[in-house]
């Protein structure tokens, strides 16, 4: 029975945990003080996970979406967004080395805004939970290293939408 499980799932049998990092383009859409806020920056993420089998993983990550800035009327808005994310991740094979990777889970995020206006400086901090999802494609470079290209998003009920378009490296133990 163990031999059969190893034959069916060679990746999960040899390496069940993984870590990785990614860097990419981040974009935020929000409504602050009844004004549309839309900005972009460089974002990064650190993640780790457990492969339960060839097809399913549980992934946890820290995302730093970057520092967003925009002039809204006479106000200059600066905003930093970061999140802790937990997602179930699929790993659906397209060929021997390529796979499609959908994700679905939840995020707890913190948004720290500085609003500079003629009347002074105001700070707004928002902490909230939201839906997190993503799609991506991966390629096994070696038995232990993968390269992933992904789009990941978090959407809160307070109208915030933050996306990260990233290239990531994954190392399996």
Protein Blocks (a to p, Z undefined) as FASTA:
>chain_A
ZZmmmmmmmmlmmombdcddddddddddddeehiacddddddddddddddfblmbccddd
dddebjcdddehjbccddddddddddddddddfbfmbccdddddddddddddddddfkbc
cddddddddddddddddddfblmbccdddddddddfkopacddddddddddZZ
